[in-house]
Amino acid sequence: MMRKATWILGLMMCCSLLLQAQVRHVQSFNKGWKFYAGDDSLASQTIFNDSKWRPLQLPHDWSIESHFSARFPATNQGGALPGGIGWYRKTFTMPASASTKITSIHFDGVYKNSEVWINGHWLGKRPNGYVNFSYDLTPYLQYGNTNVIAVRVDNSAQPDSRWYSGSGIYRDVQLVTTNKVSLANEGGVFVTTPIVSNEYAQVSFQYDIRNADNEAVLVNVYTDVLDASGKKIASSKSPILRKVNQGKQVYADMLRIARPVRWSVEHPYLYKAITKIEVNGQLVDEQVHPLGIRSFRFDSEKGFFLNEQPLKIQGVCQHHDLGVFGAAFNKAAAIRQLRILKEMGVNAIRFSHNPPASTLLDLCDSMGFLVVDEAFDMWRKKKNKFDYHLQFNDWHEQDLRAMVLRDRNHPSVFMWSIGNEIREQFDSSGTVIARRLSTIVKSLDTTRPVTSALTETFLEKNFIAQSNALDVLSFNYKEYDYPHLPKRFPGASFIASETASALSTRGVYVGAADSMHVWPPNFKEQENFSGGYADTTCNAYDNTYAYWGATHEKAWLAVKKYPHIAGGFVWSGFDYLGEPLPYNFPARSSYYGIIDLAGFPKDVYYMYQSEWTNKPVLHVLPHWNWKKGDTVDVVAYYSQADAVELFLNDRSLGKKSKTDSSLHVQWRVPFAPGSIKAIAWKDGKIVQTTSTSTTGKPVAIRLLADRKIVQANGQDAAFIEVQLVDAQGRVVPDADVSISATVTGAATLAGTDNGFQAETVSLKSNQRRTWKGKALVVVQSAERQGNITVTVKAAGIVTAVIALKCQ
């Protein structure tokens, strides 16, 4: 007991020294929580026995831990996973030195209906599961003693979403301690670049200063700008003092940066803006924000310009789940997704249909993605029985303000979206609400256009468009209307906010590649579609799409063709949990992705890569494991070549070239064992070659890790591709086996996946069946350094082992 008391005293002394040394102390509050799946009305009280609760580290999603089942009320549209109620508790100490300061807790996202208590005092409730919020803890903290924070999360009312939401405190939590004179925690500094040229950039600042003391103070508030190497290159510091009365005061400031390096999707250069407040010459607060110097504009005839250079938006829509992590945000998983998208040529992301994790926007800033930040999927009219329409009237302003204030300093964010396929689009209430929401956004930020994803392409039928509250008109699908939009909406700027809704399962090739399938064929059959394939798969040939959509090729060709369409966002970049159209259970995740849930690209990935990058591309599908008598359609995506020649066992089947209406070439080939080889020709010369062979049976497992070293922070992750290979080391695409994964050392198993949309085993399981020769094993680092060993076994196949390090 004495040892424990000494340890607590030492911890309090360390915290006290840290608080004294830092004018603004931002502490990650993710560690040291306890969790209980269920409800207990006494759990909010300080004195409560939580010794049997499960210890864990945030972010956390309890729903993803379950097996998938048709019995859950979220249905397979919500991921076929449970909701329910859960409690979180954390005990922590606050040093006595913090008693003269202001301390608040900040949640980046809790799904949903969260209620928070500190030492038994109720702080408030936040229904929205996707927005950031905070509470002032100062009046209720016990300084020099222990404190208990309790959070109740209620996701029991189902169905409430058209996709998988997750459940719990699934994003980061921070404890922020400041002096009584400080910049506001939310929106304390607003950074803009109203003038950008080759010679200089004007950088403007708006400061929101708070004074929690009883008397007015004189402050010097200014901003230093550092370049990417950390060198200070500009400052707005002056001898002028500003008076801050009790409450809040807003001031403006500016500085110039000579010969600025501009932020772009190819070169996302970031400066750092450090805003400081001094009182009597002493630093009392500072905030650090990214500064990306860029200009952009839309043109009604020519599309989008970034830094006065034309740029076609090559975008995808993304939901928020991260495969085996579910809704729980994981930085390593997010980086992996963004890297895969970047390699495909994606330059923009529409986060659908809610604000993303704040760290995800940091990554978009640094990796070079433009972002559409979207607030709502519905307003007053529901899409599900228990969705946000129940809270919209009371919460829309607070939630919308939270998104804009949190995200407006990110250079990646270039548009605010106030809604997606809003049903008020079809009555006059849409006009009123759209104006109201746009006014809220522009009261906080006039530097970015406001949009809303629309479906109605006739002005007389579209009451949101009639509001004139949208600076850019975003339309979902209906690519056949693109040429008519300028006449229907004179002077407007346009972007395709959703395209395609094409369906595919990785590695599935059935019938003729050019035989089109519309699944479901119409609205009436959407709920009870009886077609499709018996194994609940969709074709990996780009020939299947929902009735409102189009193939990937057709959708992109339309966006590409018309200069007044600034670009498009494909639905979707990755498969996501929930919305498994066209199938009912056991299907539980979407078929829309260009990349499957495990992060393995489908074939159409290479069509986009051939169009969206400068890389030489030559991708041939399908595999070459067939039966005697089969006739197989062979398709090639290519770029930087004039034609592709196909060979079967060294016999030429002829050269073919793309046309203006097609982004691939195709041969119909009678199967013969051996190999097919594709040669890309340009100006009469061979520029690229690829081949696919008939494989033998799987005899071994090959493990490929995306990296060999992970950080010892309890959150970092490595993604290991599991491949079934034959005696010659070739991936076997048509033979699958059950595998088991074991992780020992300084890491744990985060989960396994195979990308198949109708797999019902929990993504947290160490047991998985490969799909089309592949699976995924994800390991998560410990909080200690050491070696990691990952072992993957399968009956009758040589065991595979891979070694990683945690440091």
C-alpha positions, 0 to 999 in steps of 0.5 A: 500500500505504501509503495502504491501511495509513493507511486501516486505521489510521484506521478502527481509531482511529475504531472505538476512539473509538466503543467508548470512547464507547459502553457497549454498541456494537451494530454492524450486521454486514451489509456487507462479506461475500463469498459462494461458492455451493458447498463448500470445506473450506478456506474456514473458515481465516483464510488463504484466497484468497476474492478471486474470491468475490462481494461482497455485503451481507446479508441474502442468499438465494441460492436466489431468484436462480435460475429456477424448475425442476421438477428441483430436489429441493425440488419446487414445494412448496418453491418449485421453487428450488435449495438447496445449500451456500454459504459466507460470509466477512468480514474485519474489524478490532477495535481494541485498546481492545476487548480488555478487553471482551466481543464476540459475533456475533448472527445473526437467522436463517440457513437452515440448518445453519449453522456459524461459524468465527472466525480458524479456530476453530469456534464451533458449529452451529445446525440450525434455520433460523428462530431467532436465535443468537449466539457469543462471539468474545472468546477468539479475536479479534486486537485491533488486527489483522484477523479473519476470520469464516466461515459455512458454510450447508447447505441441500442435504438436500431436501425439507425444507419445505412452503413456500419456505425460502430459503437463506443468511444471510437476516436481519440480523447484528450485532456486539455489544461490552459491558463485562465487567459487562453485561445479558445479550444475550439476555433481559437485561431482561424488561418486563411491565405486571401492572397497567394502569388509567386512573390508573396502570400498574405496570411490572415489570422482571426484570434478568439481569446478567452479570459476566465479571470475576473479582471481585464488583461492586456495581451500581446497575441501574435503568430510565428510561421515556421517552414517545413525544416522548422526555421522561423520565416515570418512573425506578426509580433508587434508592440501593440497590446490588446485588451481582453475583458472577462469572457471573450474577445476576437482580434484579427492579424496578418503577415506576409510570406515571401516566395511561398511554397504552395501546397498541392496534391502532388507536393503537399508542403506544410508550414507551421503556424504557432500562435502565442499569447503573452501577458506582461511579457510572459507566455500564457498560451500557444496553439499550433496549426498546419498552414498550407498556402494554396488557392483554388477556384471553380469555373462554370465552364472549365472546372476546378483550378488549384493554384491557378492550374487546372486539376480534374478531381480524381476522387473517391467516397469513403465511409469511416470503418477500417476493416478489422478495427471497425469504427475505432480509428487507427492511424496506421490503418488510415495511412495504409488506406490513403497510401493505396488510394494515392498509388491508384491516383486518387487526389480527393476524398469525400468523407461520407456522410459525416465528419471524419476523425481529426487525425485523418484530416492531418494525414490528408494535409500531409499526404496531399488529398483534397477533402469534402467535409460532409455534415449530414446524411439527413435533415428532418426527413428520416432514412432510418427509424432511429437516425439523426432526423430525431435530433436535427431540429435541436442539434444541427447548428451545434453539430455543424459549427463543431465540424467547421470550427474543428476543421477549417484550418486544414488545407486539405479541406476545400468544400463543406457539404451540408448534406447527402441526398437530402429528402427535403430536396423535393419540397420547399422546406429544403430551400429554407433549411439549405439557406439556414445551414449555409448561413451557419457555415459562412458565419464561420468560414467564407473561404470555401464553397458550400455544397450538398450532394444532390440527386435531382438534375432539374432545377424546377424539381430541386428545392435545395438548388433553388435556395441559391445557398450552394456555391457548387452543385454536386450531383450523384450519378445520372451521368447522362445529364452531364451535358445538359446541366449548364443549360438547366443551371446557368452559371453554376459550377458542377462536380460529380459527388458520387459516380459508379455504384458498380459492384464486384467481388475480388477474384470472381469471373463469371461469363462474358465480360461485356454482358451487363448486369443491373443488380437490383434492376429497379427500386421495387426489387431493392429490398428483396432481390432474388437474382445474382449468384448463389454464393453472394458474389459479384463479378470482378469484370466491370459489368455489374452495377446498381440501377441508379449507377453505371460501370466504372468505365462509363462513369469515369468517361463521362466525368472525363469528357465534360470540362464543366464537370470539375471531377468526380468521387467514385462510390466507393474507394474501399468496400465498407461494412454494411450496405451489402447491396444487392444481397441479404444476409449473409452478405454484410459489407459492401460490393462497391469498393475499388479495393476490398475490405482487407485492402486488396485491390480489385481489378478495376483499380488498375483501370483507374491507375491507368487513367489517373497516374503517370505510371506505366500500367499493364494489368491482365485479368482473370487468372489462368486456372480454368477447366478444359472446354472453358472459354475465358474473356481476357481483359487488359488495362494499360497506359503509355502504350499504343496497343496490347498483344496477347499470347496464349502459350506463345501463340499470338492472339493479335494486337488490340487498342483502346477506343474513345468509348472504352478503357480496356481491350478484350479477347475471348480465349478458349482455355488451354493450360499454360500461360497467357502473356500480354505485351504493350507496344508503343511506336513499334517497340515493346514497353511492358510485359506481364504474364499469368500461368496455370498454377499447381495446388497450394503447398505453402503460405507466403507472408508479406508485411507492409513493414517490419517495424512498429512503434511501441505505443500500443496502437501502431499496426502492421498488415500482413498479406497471406498468400497461398502459393504452389511449388513454384511460388505462384499465388493460387487463385482458385483454391482456399484453405482455413488458416489460423494466426498466432502472434507472440512477443510485443504485439497482439492480434488485431484481427484477420480478413479476406475481403469476402463480403459474406464472411460471417466470422468475426473480424477479430478472430484468429481463424479465417479462410483464405479468399481467392488465394489471399487473406490478411493478418493485422498485428497491433503493437504493445507498449514495450519494445521487443520481437514479434513473431507471427505464425500462420498455419493451415492443414496440409500446408507448410507453416509460415512464420514472419518476424517483426520488431516493436521499438 
